[in-house]
């Protein structure tokens, strides 16, 4: 069973300056939803943004420990428009 705090810490290390929220969607510790707002996403496609988030978690995805991760990714500018 994975801990959302550990997942968040991995992502924060890989994406310095990002604002990250992670939620266990099923209570089983293997299905999560993440919202990641990062200045490093500027100029990247959504696929590239998602790849940047998945990269530091690839070992957990490969073993199946992390079965599902639904992503919402934004640049700070995008997020400022969405959160209104």
C-alpha positions in Angstrom: 0.0 0.0 0.0 1.5 3.3 -1.1 1.4 6.5 0.9 0.3 9.7 -0.9 2.9 11.7 1.1 5.7 9.5 -0.3 4.4 9.9 -3.9 4.2 13.7 -3.3 7.8 13.8 -2.0 9.0 11.9 -5.1 7.2 14.3 -7.4 8.4 17.4 -5.5 12.0 16.2 -5.8 11.6 15.7 -9.6 9.6 18.9 -10.2 11.1 21.6 -7.9 8.7 24.5 -7.4 5.7 22.5 -8.3 2.4 22.6 -6.3 1.2 19.0 -5.9 -1.9 17.5 -4.4 -2.4 13.7 -4.3 -5.6 11.9 -3.4 -6.1 8.1 -2.9 -9.2 7.6 -4.9 -10.2 4.1 -3.7 -8.6 3.8 -0.2 -6.6 0.8 -1.4 -3.3 2.6 -1.7 -2.8 1.9 -5.4 -5.2 4.2 -7.2 -4.5 7.9 -7.0 -5.3 11.2 -8.5 -2.8 14.0 -8.7 -3.0 17.7 -9.6 0.4 19.1 -10.4 1.0 22.8 -11.1 4.6 23.4 -12.3 6.4 26.2 -14.1 8.5 23.5 -15.8 5.4 22.6 -17.8 5.6 25.8 -19.8 5.9 25.0 -23.5 5.2 21.3 -23.0 2.3 19.4 -24.5 -0.1 17.7 -22.1 1.5 14.3 -23.0 5.0 15.7 -22.2 3.7 17.1 -18.9 2.3 13.7 -17.9 5.5 12.0 -18.9 7.4 14.3 -16.6 5.1 13.3 -13.7 5.2 9.6 -14.5 9.0 9.5 -14.8 9.9 9.5 -11.1 7.2 6.9 -10.4 8.1 4.5 -13.2 9.4 1.8 -10.8 6.2 1.8 -8.9 4.1 1.6 -12.1 6.3 -1.2 -13.4 5.8 -3.3 -10.3 2.1 -2.6 -10.2 2.4 -1.1 -6.7 1.0 2.0 -8.3 -1.8 0.7 -10.4 -3.5 3.9 -11.6 -2.6 7.6 -11.5 -5.1 10.1 -12.9 -3.3 13.3 -13.7 -4.3 16.9 -14.1 -1.3 19.1 -15.0 -1.1 22.8 -15.4 1.4 25.6 -15.7 0.9 28.3 -13.0 -0.8 30.5 -15.6 -3.2 27.8 -16.7 -4.0 27.0 -13.0 -4.8 30.6 -12.2 -7.5 30.6 -14.9 -8.9 27.2 -14.0 -9.2 27.6 -10.2 -11.5 30.6 -10.5 
